[in-house]
Amino acid sequence: DDDIKCMEFMKNSIEIAISNFLQYEEGIYLANRDSLTKLYNRVYIEEKFEKFKEEALKDNSSFYVVIFDIDNLKHINDKYGHSEGDIVILKIVEELKNLVSENDILARIGGDEFLGIFHDKDVDILFNKIKNSLININKTTEINNQNISCSFSFGMSNFGEDGHEFKELFKKADERMYSIKNHRENLDNMC
């Protein structure tokens, strides 16, 4: 009888321990992720940047910080509704995920802003991959039987060449993104 009670106690203790562990793991996951897109969040990517920075300084290598901004998301939300706006976000995220290789990372850092860290060796190859994603997203924009124009603007900075700190690389990429956004016809001519 005592053995059965002891086994029951051990079983209950193990179940509680497993449950606590799973809740802890879920908490860590949720703390690092955006709930809509399941991408990493800004806090996580800033932490990851510091690790990439250490590796780049040690290896004398480089990487790119790229900001993506969904064009006219507020207009889409106002005209079609927030649920369609969320579909646009998810559609663009699906396309952006195609840019990410094993060593890269992508995060949602705001409502319509995303940030990626890419380890491509050649800036032209990365630029062309992003342009192709922009072309792909413009080809497939039917959402809930409505043609919704969805696109994004982007800007990039280079670790080492444009700076070594997250804030300065973010600022430089942001400036370049707004330059592209304000002079879109230049990018469109490149596509």
N, C-alpha and C positions, 0 to 999 in steps of 0.2 A: 504494500500500500504506500509506504514511504517512497519507494523507488518510482512509482507512478506519479506521485506528487512532485518529486524532484524533476522528473522528465517533463511534466507539464510546465513547471517553473522555467526550466531551461528553454523549452519550446517558445513560451511567451516572451522570454527575454531576448531570444534570437529574432523573433518576429518584430519586436519593438526596435531592436538595433538595426535591422534591415530597413524597416520603415523610416527610421530617423536618417539613415544614410541616403535613401532615395530622395527624401525631402530636401536634404542638404544639397545633393547633386542637382536637383531641380531648381533650387534657389540660386545656385551658382550659375546654371544655364540661363535662368531668367534675368539675373543681374547683369549678364554680359550680352544679352540679345535684345533686339527690337521685336516687339510682340507681333507686329504685322508681317514684316518681311523675313523674320528669323535670322537676319544678318546680325553681325556684331554691332554694338553700340559705340558711341564716341569714347566713353571711358575705357573700354577694352582696347580700341584701336590706338589710343594714346599710350597705353601701357605697352602694347605690342611694338609701337614705333620705337620706344626706348630700347627694346631688345634688338630690333633691326639696326638701330643706330650703333649699338655696341658691336654687333657683328660686322657692320660695314667699316667701322673705324679699325677694328682688329684685322680685317681682311683687306683693307684698303679698296673697298668696293663701293658701289652706289646703288641707289634705288630711286623710284619716282613716287611722288605723292600726287594723286590725281583727285580733284574735286569734280563731282558730277552734280548738276542742278537740273531738276525737271522744269522744262519750260512751261509757263502758264498753268501751273497746277491750281492756283487759286481760281482762275477763270473756269477751268474744267470742273472744279468742285461747285462753283456758283451756278454754272449752266446745266450740268448733268447730275450733280449730287455727289456727296462724299463717298458713297459706295462705288461709283464709277471712278472717282478720283483714286480710291484705293486699288481698283483694278489697273488703272494706269501705272500706279506706283509698282505694283507687282509685275506688270508686263515689262517695265523698264528694268526692274531688278533681275528678272529672268534673263534678259539680254546682257546685263552687266556681269552676271555670274559667269557667262561664257568667256569673259576676259581674264578671269582669275585662274592662275595655275596653282600648282601645289604650294609654292612658297609665298604666294601673294595673299592679300587679305582685303576684304570689302566690308564697309560698315555704313549703317544709316546714322548720320550725325544730326539730322534735323528732319522736319516734315518732308521737304522735297530735296534735301541735300544728302549726298553720299560721298564717302571718301575711300579711296583705294590706295594701297601701297603695293607697287609692282616692281619686280626684280628683273624686268626685261633689260637686256644689255644695250639694245638699240632703240633710241627715242623714236625714230621714224617707224619702226615696226609697231611699237606700242601705239603711236599716234594713228597709224593706219588701222590697227585692230579696233580702236575706239571709233574712228570714222565709219568703219564697216558696221559696227553695232548700231550707230546712229542711222545708217541707211536701212538696216534690217528693221529697226523699230518703226521707221516711217512707212515701211511697206505693209506692216501688219497692225493696223490700228482700228479694226472693227471691234467694238465692245458693246455687248448687249444690243446687237443689230443697229448700232449707230457708228458712223465713222467719226472717230475722235482723233484729232491730230495730237500725237504725243511725241515729244522729242526731249532731248536734254542738251545742255551745254556743258563744257568741261574745260578745265585748265590744269596744267601740270607743272610741277617743280621738281628739281633734281637735287637729291641729297648730296652735299659736297659742293656742287656748283652754285646752288642758290641758297645754301645755308646748311646748318647742322641741327637746328632746333625745330621742334614741331611747329611752334607758332610762326616762325619766319617762313618755313616751307608752306604752311597752310595759307599764310597771307599772300605769298607769291603765286601759288596755284589759284587762289581766289581772284586775284587781280587778273590773271590770264584768262580765267573762266569768264569774267565780266567783259573782258576785251572781245572774246569770241562771241559772247551773247550779243554785244552791241554792234558787232561787225559780222554778223552771221553770214552775209553773202560771200565773204572771203572763204569761210569754211565750206559753204555749199559749192563754191567753184572748185574746191579741192576734191570734193566727193565724186 
